[in-house]
């Protein structure tokens, strides 16, 4: 299996350990609207286009009931857009605090480029949201050859495969069978499966695991193993071809794939 390119996700995969920028912004937006989602509920749709994320949350039984209790009616598209506007403002105010590159990203990308691989990326952020992320990542030494938000695919984000196909076109890739997608959410895996590319879930620092770097290090060995096992199983259940602890394991996995 010849690999031509690796397409990475952003928050939770290459930047923002634990994917906290959008989580906090969603939390603030729903709270401002009189709703009180749990952090687990916030993380379930993570990786989707953000307005789709909000719609998905509002369809959850608990939030649908809470909305009905608070407003004495069902939610409308206008409510979705109001929550989104609050979310967008909160995210843009706080995102610069969550753009630190995750461990092993820069070194791994250098190794992959040495092998002649191209580096693409997809995201659930919009172009505007990506501006500070791209700037900060470049300053820290990470700049993919291509990036694509749902703005470039007529607002069809994950789990649709179109951002991957846009990367393929921009990077002149020949086949989905020669591409790897790496992400940290169920939406990432579904995006990869729907595109027909090789899907890899990353465990440490993922939105799916949901721990900050400090919290993760403070877990006992048993707690850490339980969290790893649970995260890995969710990836596999949603179609991941492989699961890695962190990006340091990616070059070796690619070498193995190319010899099969």
N, C-alpha and C positions, 0 to 999 in steps of 0.2 A: 504493500500500500504506500504509494508515493504521496507525501504531504506537501501541498503547495503553500498553504497559509493557515494561520491560526487567527480566529476572530474572537476577541475578548469582550466581555461585558466591562462596565466601568465600576460604579459603586458596589462595594462588597467583593469585587473580583480583582481589580487592579488598583483602586483607590478606596478610601473610606472604610477601614477595617470595621466590620460589623454592619455596614450600610446604615449609618445613623442619621445622615442629613435628611433623606426623605422621610424616615420614620418620625423624626421629631416634627417635621413640617406637617405631615398628615395628622399627627396627634394634636398640634396646635390648631389646625384648621377645623377639625371636627369638634374640639372643645369649644372653640369660638362660636360654633354653630349650635351649641347646646347638646352635643352628643359625646358619648364617653367610650370609645372603642378601647379594647385591650391592645397591648403591643403585639400579641400573637395575631389578632384580627388585622392589625395594620400590616403585618409582614406577609400574610397569606398571599395577596395578589402581587407582591413585590416583583418588579421587573417589567410590569406592564406599562403602556402609555399612561401617564399619571391621571388623566381624566377618566380613563377606563378603570383604573385602580379605584377611584372614588366611587364609580358606579357599582363596581363589584362589591365594595364594602357595604354600600347602602342596600344591597340585595341580601346581605347576611341576615339571618333570622333575628338575631339579637338587636342589630342596628335598625333593621326595618321596624321592629316593634318599638324601639326607643324613639325613633323618628315619629311614629304614629302617636305615641304617648305625649311627646313634646309639642307637636304641631297639630294634632287632631286631624291628620290627613296623610296621604301617601306622598313620598317625595316626587318632585318633578325634575325635568331637565334644567329648569332655572335654578333649583336648589343645587344640583350637581355643579353647575357653572359658578354659583356663588361660593361653594366650598372650594372649588378649584382656584378661584381668584385669591382666596385667603391662603390656600396652600402655596401657590406660586410666590406670593409676597413673602411668606415665612421662609420658604426654601431659599429664595434669592438673598434674604437677609442673613441666613445662617450657613449657606453652603461653603463659604470660604473657610469655615472652621473644620470642614470634613473633606479635605482634598489631599490629605497625605497619602503618598504612594504606599501600597502594602508591601510587606517583605517579599523579596526575591523577584519583584516585577522587572526591574531594570536589568538585572543580571540575566534573567531568563530570556527576555526579549533580545538581548545582545547575542546570546547563544543561538537562538532561533534564526536570527538574521545572518549569523555566520554560516549557518546551514543553507542559506538561500531562501528561507521562508519569508513570505510577506505577512504583515501584521495588520489585521483589520479590527474593527470594533463596532458594537451596537449598544444601544442604551434605551432606557425608558424615559430619559430626560428629553426635553425639547432642545432646539438649537440654542435658545437664549440661556437655558439652564446650564448647558455645556460650556459656555464661554469661560467662566471662571475655573471650571474643572480642567479644561484643555490648557489654559494658561499656566495653572499651578503644576499640572503634570509635566508639562514641557520644561518648566524651570527645575523640576526634580529629576529630569533625565528620561521621561517616558513620553514618546510621541508616536502613535501608531501611523501606519502608512495611509490609513483610511478610517474615517469614523462616520457613522450614520445614525441619525435620530429618526423617530417617526415622522418628523417634518419632511423628510426626503421621500417618504413612501405614502403620501396622501393621508397621513395620520393613522395608518395601519401599523400599530406596534405589535409587540409580542402578545400572544403566541404565533401571530402570523409570521411567515418566513421571509418577508420582503426585504427587511433590512440586511439580511444575510445575502440575498440575491443582489442588492444594490452594492454591497461590498465586492461581490464577485465580479460585477460589471466594472466597477471602478479600478479594481486590482487586476483585471484581465485574467481571471482564474478559469480553468477549463472545465472543472467538474465538481459537483458536490461531494463526490467520492474521494476527493483529495483535500478536503477541508475539515478542520477541527474547530468546534465552538466551545469556549470555556466560559462558564458562568456560575453564579452562586444562588440562583433562585429556580423554582419550578418553572417559571415563565421562560427562563433561559433554556432549560432543557427542552421544553415543548417547542420553542422556536427552532432549536437545532433539529429535533425530530421531524418537525413539519418541513424543514428545508432539505432533509435527507443527508445532513452532514454528521460527522462523528461528534457525539455529545459528551462533554466532560463536566462534571460538577466538582467544585472546589470546596473543601470543608472549612478550613481555618479562616476566620474573618468573614464568613459568609452571612448574608441576611438570613438564610435558612437556619443557621445556628444561633445567630442573634446576640452574640457576646462581643463586648469590646475586647481589645487585646489584653487589658488589665484584668478584666473579669475572667477571661479564658485561662490566664496564667494562674489565677487563684483557685481554680477548680481542683478538687482532689483527683487523684488518678482514676478512681471509680466514676466520679461525676464526668470527668473528661471523656472517658471511654463510652459512657452512656450517651453523651451528646454527639460524639463522633458516629456511633453506631446508628443512632436515630437519623442523623442528617444523611448519612450514606444511603440508608434504606429508602428515604424519601426520593433521593435522586434516582436510584435504581427503579423504584416503583413507577416513576414518571418517564422512564425510557433512556436514562443515561447509559452510554456505552462503557464509561469508566468513571471512577471517582478518585481524586487525588487529595492529599492532605493540604498541600499548598503548591504554588507555582514552581517551586524548586524541583518538584517531581516530574514536571512536564517534559523537559528535554529527553529524559530517559524513556518515558512512555512513548514518545514519538519515535525514538530510535527502535524500540521494540516493535511498534506498528509497521515501521518501514522494512523490517526484516521478515515480516510474516508473509 
